[in-house]
Amino acid sequence: MSWTVYIIEASDDSLYTGISTDVDRRWQQHVDGKVGAKYFRGRSPRKLVYQEPALDRSAASIREAAIKKLSRQQKLDLIHGC
């Protein structure tokens, strides 16, 4: 099973970070709002802006936590490959 860390830009220009084994399925869950993240209640996902493969769930979770600690500018730099 292959894990991916991803970042979604929301309708309010905020950035949501998550992990999944199937980013397309997870994106659709966020869009549908039924089993997506609570984060998207009151805002909607606009576009998937970043994906990064991880070796396993543990590595994905560790990387997700590290990305969540970054400032907005650092996240934008990551997204734009700076």
Buried (B, 14 or more C-beta within 10 A) or exposed (E): EEBBBBBBBBEEEEBBBBBBEEBEEBBBBBEEEEEBBEBBEEEBBEEBBBEBEBEEEEBBBBBBEEBEEBEEEEBBEBEEEE
